[in-house]
Amino acid sequence: MLTCMKTAYILFSVSVVLVIISISLFLSNNTTSHKTAVSYAETPTAYVFRASYNASQAELVEKYIDSCFSPVVIFGTTHKVKKEVVTADNTRFDIKASQGNFYVKADKKLNSQAALDKLINTCMGLKSVIKPI
């Protein structure tokens, strides 16, 4: 009898923990107030830009980026991108993006200062596109 009660308490405790974990995961994925963060770093060899934002704004971010680098299409109809981009003015950069995350890295040796300035201005322009919800 004592063993049966210990087993019941253990099973009950495990189920409570699983319910709490499930609720917290649900709330973290479905709340409307996700943190928005934008960071820029410049090293002696590269320029790096990162942004995290509410995934519901991904379409706005993708349209903005595609419009800035037209005729080169970076996103098109896909939300997840990981590639090297070479624009019409020979700006070269690596981009990794998914809904809610954006990362750009440009090597200073491969780009002119004018190309880097344009890339920096474009990335900084995301601050006006991404809004905290």
C-alpha positions as CSV (number, residue, x, y, z in Angstrom):
1,M,0.0,0.0,0.0
2,L,2.8,2.4,0.9
3,T,4.6,1.7,-2.4
4,C,1.5,2.3,-4.3
5,M,1.0,5.8,-2.7
6,K,4.7,6.7,-3.3
7,T,4.2,5.8,-7.0
8,A,1.0,7.9,-7.2
9,Y,2.8,10.9,-5.6
10,I,5.7,10.6,-8.0
11,L,3.4,10.3,-11.0
12,F,1.4,13.3,-9.8
13,S,4.5,15.4,-9.2
14,V,5.8,14.6,-12.7
15,S,2.5,15.5,-14.3
16,V,2.4,18.8,-12.4
17,V,5.9,19.7,-13.7
18,L,5.0,18.7,-17.2
19,V,1.8,20.9,-17.1
20,I,3.9,23.9,-15.8
21,I,6.5,23.4,-18.6
22,S,3.7,23.1,-21.2
23,I,2.0,26.3,-20.0
24,S,5.2,28.3,-19.9
25,L,6.2,27.2,-23.4
26,F,2.7,28.0,-24.7
27,L,2.9,31.5,-23.2
28,S,6.4,32.3,-24.4
29,N,5.4,31.4,-28.0
30,N,2.0,33.1,-28.0
31,T,2.5,36.3,-26.0
32,T,2.3,39.6,-27.9
33,S,5.1,41.3,-26.1
34,H,8.3,39.7,-27.5
35,K,11.5,41.6,-26.9
36,T,12.9,43.6,-29.7
37,A,16.7,43.9,-29.8
38,V,19.0,45.5,-32.4
39,S,22.8,45.4,-32.2
40,Y,25.6,46.6,-34.4
41,A,29.2,45.8,-34.0
42,E,32.2,46.9,-36.1
43,T,35.5,45.0,-35.7
44,P,38.7,45.7,-37.6
45,T,37.7,43.1,-40.2
46,A,33.9,43.0,-40.3
47,Y,30.6,44.7,-39.8
48,V,28.0,42.7,-37.9
49,F,24.3,43.6,-37.5
50,R,21.8,41.5,-35.5
51,A,18.1,42.0,-34.8
52,S,15.5,40.0,-33.0
53,Y,11.9,41.0,-33.2
54,N,8.3,39.6,-33.0
55,A,8.0,37.0,-35.7
56,S,4.7,38.5,-36.8
57,Q,6.7,41.4,-38.3
58,A,8.8,39.1,-40.5
59,E,6.9,40.0,-43.7
60,L,7.6,43.8,-43.1
61,V,11.3,43.1,-42.5
62,E,11.6,40.9,-45.6
63,K,9.9,43.4,-47.9
64,Y,12.0,46.2,-46.5
65,I,15.3,44.3,-47.1
66,D,14.2,43.1,-50.6
67,S,13.3,46.7,-51.6
68,C,16.6,48.0,-50.4
69,F,18.7,45.6,-52.5
70,S,16.4,45.4,-55.5
71,P,16.9,43.9,-58.2
72,V,18.6,41.3,-56.0
73,V,16.0,39.2,-54.2
74,I,17.1,38.1,-50.8
75,F,13.9,36.7,-49.3
76,G,11.3,36.4,-52.1
77,T,8.7,34.0,-50.8
78,T,10.8,32.3,-48.2
79,H,11.1,33.3,-44.6
80,K,14.3,31.5,-43.8
81,V,17.5,32.6,-45.6
82,K,21.2,31.6,-45.2
83,K,23.4,32.8,-48.1
84,E,26.0,35.1,-49.4
85,V,24.6,38.1,-51.2
86,V,26.3,40.1,-53.9
87,T,24.4,43.2,-55.0
88,A,24.5,45.2,-58.2
89,D,27.1,47.6,-56.7
90,N,29.2,44.6,-55.7
91,T,28.4,44.8,-52.0
92,R,29.1,41.4,-50.5
93,F,27.6,40.1,-47.2
94,D,26.4,37.0,-45.5
95,I,22.8,36.9,-44.3
96,K,21.1,34.5,-41.9
97,A,17.4,35.2,-41.2
98,S,14.3,33.5,-40.1
99,Q,11.0,34.8,-38.7
100,G,12.0,37.0,-35.7
101,N,15.8,36.9,-36.3
102,F,18.1,38.8,-38.7
103,Y,21.9,38.6,-39.0
104,V,24.2,40.3,-41.5
105,K,28.0,40.1,-41.6
106,A,30.1,42.0,-44.2
107,D,33.8,41.6,-44.6
108,K,35.6,45.0,-44.8
109,K,38.2,43.6,-47.2
110,L,35.6,42.6,-49.7
111,N,33.6,45.9,-49.7
112,S,34.3,49.5,-50.3
113,Q,33.5,52.1,-47.6
114,A,30.6,53.4,-49.7
115,A,29.2,49.9,-49.9
116,L,29.6,49.3,-46.2
117,D,27.9,52.7,-45.4
118,K,24.9,51.7,-47.6
119,L,24.6,48.4,-45.9
120,I,24.9,49.9,-42.4
121,N,22.2,52.5,-43.3
122,T,19.9,49.8,-44.6
123,C,20.3,47.7,-41.5
124,M,19.9,50.7,-39.2
125,G,16.7,51.5,-41.2
126,L,15.3,48.3,-39.7
127,K,14.9,50.1,-36.4
128,S,12.0,52.1,-38.0
129,V,10.5,48.9,-39.5
130,I,10.6,46.8,-36.4
131,K,8.1,47.9,-33.8
132,P,7.8,46.6,-30.2
133,I,4.3,45.0,-29.9
